[in-house]
Amino acid sequence: MDRGNPTTPAALKLALVQQLHSARAALSHEARLAQVDLQPAALVRRSFAEHRTAWLIGGAVTGILLIRVLLPAKNRSDKNSEPAKKRGFRGLFTTLALSLARRAAMNYATDHFKDTAQSYLDSLINRQGKA
């Protein structure tokens, strides 16, 4: 008699119940892992770690937009129409900071686009080579 294949209905039922129990345990474990991975805090933490520069630039832009929207023009210091050089150190610093931020954003976007295009083209070449 083969031990791998139960021949009696009772033995078959017992083997199926054991398989069902082990499958449920494995599924429960995977569901818990998926639940932990899909928590909003974990998603944001992982996204911030992978795209730190984009999050920082987005936060700065959002902050600037909120200041412009929430504060009336008479209370803002950027309402002056005079050039930044005439506004003193703060105007020069703002001009320099915006210039550096623009350059950093362009460098990040260029690198990201280059990496994405390169990986896409590599995958196309690999698929054509296998076919």
C-alpha positions in Angstrom: 0.0 0.0 0.0 1.3 3.5 -0.9 1.7 6.0 1.9 1.4 9.0 -0.4 -2.0 8.1 -1.7 -4.6 7.2 1.0 -7.0 4.6 -0.3 -9.8 4.7 2.3 -12.3 7.6 2.3 -11.5 8.4 5.9 -7.8 8.6 5.2 -8.4 10.7 2.1 -10.7 13.0 4.1 -8.0 13.3 6.9 -5.3 14.1 4.3 -7.5 16.8 2.7 -8.4 18.4 6.0 -4.7 18.6 6.9 -3.9 20.1 3.5 -6.7 22.6 4.0 -5.4 23.5 7.4 -1.8 24.1 6.2 -3.1 26.1 3.2 -5.2 28.3 5.5 -2.3 28.9 7.8 -0.1 29.9 4.9 -2.8 32.2 3.5 -3.3 33.8 6.9 0.4 34.5 7.2 0.6 36.0 3.7 -2.5 38.1 4.4 -0.9 39.5 7.6 2.3 40.4 5.6 0.2 42.1 2.9 -1.8 44.0 5.5 1.4 45.3 7.1 2.9 46.3 3.7 -0.3 48.1 2.6 -0.6 50.3 5.7 -0.7 54.0 4.7 2.2 54.8 7.0 4.3 52.1 5.5 3.5 53.1 2.0 4.3 56.8 2.7 7.6 55.8 4.5 8.6 53.6 1.6 7.7 56.2 -1.0 9.6 58.9 0.9 12.7 56.7 1.1 12.6 56.0 -2.6 11.7 59.5 -3.8 13.1 61.8 -1.2 14.0 64.6 -3.6 10.5 64.6 -5.2 8.8 64.7 -1.8 11.0 67.7 -0.6 10.5 69.6 -3.8 6.8 68.9 -3.7 6.6 70.0 -0.1 8.4 73.3 -0.8 6.2 74.0 -3.8 3.0 73.2 -1.8 4.2 75.5 1.0 4.8 78.4 -1.3 1.4 77.9 -3.0 -0.3 77.7 0.4 1.4 81.0 1.5 0.3 82.7 -1.7 -3.3 81.4 -1.4 -3.9 81.9 2.3 -2.1 85.1 3.0 -3.4 88.3 1.3 -1.0 90.2 -0.9 -0.7 93.1 1.6 0.8 90.8 4.2 3.3 89.1 2.0 6.8 90.3 1.4 6.9 89.0 -2.2 4.3 91.5 -3.4 7.0 94.1 -4.3 7.6 94.5 -8.0 11.1 95.6 -7.6 13.9 93.2 -8.7 15.3 90.8 -6.2 18.7 92.5 -6.2 17.1 95.6 -4.7 15.4 93.7 -1.9 18.6 93.0 -0.1 20.0 89.7 1.2 16.7 88.0 1.4 16.0 88.7 -2.3 19.4 87.4 -3.3 19.0 84.3 -1.2 15.6 83.6 -2.6 16.8 84.0 -6.1 19.8 81.7 -5.5 17.6 79.1 -3.7 15.1 79.0 -6.5 17.8 78.7 -9.0 19.4 75.8 -7.2 16.0 74.1 -6.6 15.2 74.4 -10.3 18.5 73.0 -11.3 18.2 70.1 -8.8 14.6 69.3 -10.0 15.8 69.3 -13.6 18.7 67.0 -12.8 16.5 64.7 -10.9 13.9 64.6 -13.7 16.6 64.0 -16.3 18.2 61.2 -14.4 14.8 59.6 -13.6 13.8 59.8 -17.2 17.1 58.4 -18.4 17.0 55.5 -16.0 13.4 54.7 -16.8 14.0 54.8 -20.6 17.2 52.7 -20.2 15.4 50.0 -18.2 12.5 50.0 -20.7 14.8 49.7 -23.7 16.8 46.9 -21.9 13.6 45.0 -21.2 12.5 45.4 -24.9 15.9 44.1 -26.1 15.8 41.2 -23.6 12.3 40.2 -24.8 13.3 40.3 -28.4 16.4 38.3 -27.7 14.4 35.5 -26.0 11.7 35.3 -28.7 
